[in-house]
Amino acid sequence: MAATRTDPDGRSRRRVRDPVATRETILEAASNLLARDGPEGVSLSAVAHLAAVNRGTAYQHFETRERLIEAAVDWVSDKLFRAVFGDPETIGERRVEEVDSADMTERLCDFAMENPDLCRVWLQQVLASPDPRQDPFWREYSGSFGRFAATDLAEPDIDVEVLSVVNLAGVFFWPILARAHAAGDRQRTELSRRYTREILRLSLFGTMRAEAFPAIVERVRPKS
């Protein structure tokens, strides 16, 4: 897409829009509509209007509404992945002992606190997927727990899938509560740290003293 600008000398020149930046703007607008109205509220014309581009430009990047929605969901997942884990191209180079669970949790909490709409889109679409395990962020997140659980650093018999679901559900719900009584960026950061501390405390110590609940200890003991 090109626009016209006028130089100080009065002559008009054509300004070429960056197609990569335009695509990014369209995807951001689509994700905002997905978060607010769900897939039913997304159309190419509505997204073009929100992104401040003409409809023809939107169609140049995405031929159909379905492709736009699919691309927006992938864009959100990639944003989440990069915020928590870094560049997907280099993720396989890390060793399990290099993964800092505290830092990973803090980055996830910070992203969720600052981007609740994106997290809502990711969660809605993954839950609607016929196979949520194919999502790149889910694979890496649960995979990180799985690799950790296989080391001697972890308690035995961790149910990796359940733990991953519990953590993500809490991380994505917490900002909804926290932002209701957070007056600014500083308070949101403090609330993010508060959530991180409690998740880490639960991971280290839990909430029940095992010696006080022998029946529950027996109940959760793996069956041979």
C-alpha positions in Angstrom: 0.0 0.0 0.0 1.3 3.5 -0.8 0.2 6.9 0.6 0.9 10.4 -0.5 2.7 13.0 1.6 3.5 16.6 0.8 7.1 17.8 1.2 7.9 21.3 2.6 8.5 22.5 -1.0 4.8 21.7 -1.8 5.6 18.7 -4.1 3.7 15.4 -3.5 5.7 12.2 -3.1 4.4 8.7 -2.7 5.3 7.0 0.6 5.6 3.2 0.5 4.1 1.5 3.5 6.2 -1.3 5.0 4.3 -4.5 4.1 5.7 -6.3 7.2 4.6 -3.5 9.5 1.2 -3.4 7.8 0.8 -7.2 8.3 1.7 -6.8 11.9 -0.8 -4.0 12.4 -3.6 -6.1 10.7 -2.8 -9.1 12.9 -2.8 -7.0 16.1 -6.2 -5.5 15.1 -7.5 -9.0 14.4 -6.3 -10.3 17.8 -8.1 -7.4 19.5 -11.3 -8.3 17.8 -10.9 -11.9 18.7 -10.4 -11.1 22.3 -13.4 -8.8 22.4 -15.9 -10.6 20.2 -14.6 -14.0 19.4 -14.2 -15.4 15.9 -17.8 -14.4 15.0 -16.8 -10.7 15.4 -13.9 -10.8 13.0 -14.3 -9.8 9.4 -11.7 -8.4 7.0 -13.6 -5.1 6.7 -13.8 -4.7 10.5 -10.1 -5.5 10.9 -9.1 -3.1 8.2 -11.1 -0.4 9.8 -9.5 -1.0 13.2 -6.0 -1.2 11.6 -6.5 2.0 9.7 -5.8 0.3 6.3 -8.1 0.0 3.3 -10.0 -3.3 2.8 -8.0 -4.0 -0.4 -4.8 -3.9 1.6 -6.2 -6.4 4.1 -7.2 -8.7 1.3 -3.7 -8.5 -0.2 -2.3 -10.0 3.0 -5.2 -12.4 3.9 -7.4 -13.7 1.1 -10.2 -14.9 3.5 -11.5 -14.3 6.9 -10.5 -17.8 7.9 -6.9 -17.3 7.0 -6.8 -14.1 8.9 -8.1 -15.7 12.0 -5.7 -18.6 11.7 -2.8 -16.2 11.2 -3.9 -14.0 14.1 -4.0 -17.0 16.5 -0.5 -18.1 15.3 0.7 -14.6 15.8 -0.5 -14.5 19.3 1.0 -17.9 20.1 4.4 -16.7 18.7 4.2 -13.5 20.8 3.6 -15.6 23.9 6.3 -18.1 23.0 9.0 -15.4 22.4 8.1 -13.5 25.6 8.5 -16.6 27.7 11.1 -18.8 25.9 12.9 -16.5 23.4 13.5 -17.2 19.7 11.9 -20.5 18.6 14.8 -21.1 16.2 17.3 -21.5 19.0 15.1 -23.2 21.6 16.4 -26.7 20.8 20.0 -25.6 21.8 19.1 -25.2 25.5 19.8 -28.0 27.9 17.3 -28.7 30.7 19.7 -27.6 33.4 19.8 -24.2 31.7 16.1 -23.6 32.1 15.4 -21.3 35.1 11.9 -22.1 36.3 11.6 -19.0 38.4 12.6 -16.7 35.4 10.2 -18.6 33.1 7.3 -18.2 35.5 8.1 -14.5 36.0 8.3 -13.8 32.3 4.9 -15.6 31.8 3.3 -13.7 34.6 4.6 -10.4 33.3 3.4 -11.1 29.8 -0.1 -12.1 31.0 -0.4 -9.0 33.2 0.5 -6.7 30.3 -1.3 -8.6 27.6 -4.5 -10.1 29.0 -6.3 -9.8 25.6 -3.6 -11.8 23.8 -3.7 -14.5 26.5 -7.5 -14.7 26.2 -7.2 -15.2 22.5 -4.6 -17.9 22.9 -6.6 -19.7 25.6 -9.9 -19.5 23.7 -8.4 -20.8 20.5 -6.4 -23.6 22.1 -9.4 -24.8 24.0 -11.4 -24.8 20.7 -8.7 -26.7 18.9 -9.3 -30.4 18.1 -5.7 -31.1 19.4 -4.4 -28.3 21.6 -1.1 -30.2 22.0 -0.1 -29.1 18.5 0.2 -25.4 19.6 3.9 -24.5 19.8 3.7 -22.6 23.0 1.8 -25.4 24.8 4.3 -28.0 23.5 7.3 -26.0 24.8 5.6 -25.1 28.1 4.5 -28.6 29.0 7.7 -30.0 27.4 9.8 -27.8 29.8 8.0 -29.4 32.8 8.3 -32.8 31.3 12.1 -32.4 30.8 12.4 -31.1 34.4 10.3 -33.9 35.8 12.7 -36.4 34.2 15.6 -35.1 36.2 16.7 -35.7 39.8 15.9 -32.1 40.5 12.2 -32.8 40.6 9.9 -34.6 43.0 8.8 -38.0 41.6 5.5 -38.8 39.8 4.7 -35.3 38.5 1.6 -35.2 36.2 3.1 -32.9 33.6 -0.1 -32.2 31.7 -2.2 -31.4 34.8 0.5 -29.2 36.2 0.8 -27.3 33.0 -2.9 -26.7 32.8 -3.2 -25.6 36.4 -0.4 -23.1 36.0 -1.6 -21.6 32.8 -5.2 -21.3 34.0 -4.0 -19.4 37.0 -1.6 -17.2 35.1 -4.2 -16.1 32.6 -7.0 -15.6 35.2 -4.9 -13.7 37.7 -4.6 -10.5 35.6 -8.4 -10.2 35.3 -8.6 -10.0 39.1 -5.3 -8.0 39.6 -6.0 -5.3 37.0 -9.3 -4.5 38.7 -7.4 -3.0 41.6 -4.1 -2.0 40.0 -3.8 1.7 39.5 -0.8 1.8 37.3 2.2 -0.1 35.9 4.0 -0.3 39.2 1.1 -1.9 40.9 0.7 -4.4 38.1 4.3 -5.3 38.3 4.0 -5.9 42.0 0.9 -8.0 41.5 2.7 -10.0 38.9 5.6 -10.7 41.3 3.1 -11.6 44.0 1.6 -14.3 41.7 5.1 -15.6 40.7 6.2 -15.9 44.4 3.1 -17.9 45.3 3.5 -20.3 42.3 7.1 -20.9 43.2 6.2 -21.4 46.9 3.6 -23.9 46.0 6.1 -25.7 43.7 8.6 -25.9 46.6 6.5 -26.5 49.6 2.8 -27.1 48.7 0.1 -26.2 51.2 -0.4 -29.3 53.3 2.0 -30.9 55.8 2.2 -34.5 54.7 2.5 -35.9 58.3 -0.9 -34.2 59.2 -2.8 -35.9 56.3 -1.8 -39.5 56.0 -5.0 -40.5 54.2 -4.4 -37.9 51.5 -0.8 -39.0 51.2 -2.1 -42.5 50.5 -4.7 -41.2 48.1 -2.1 -39.4 45.9 0.5 -42.1 46.1 1.1 -43.7 42.6 -0.5 -47.1 42.2 2.0 -49.8 41.5 
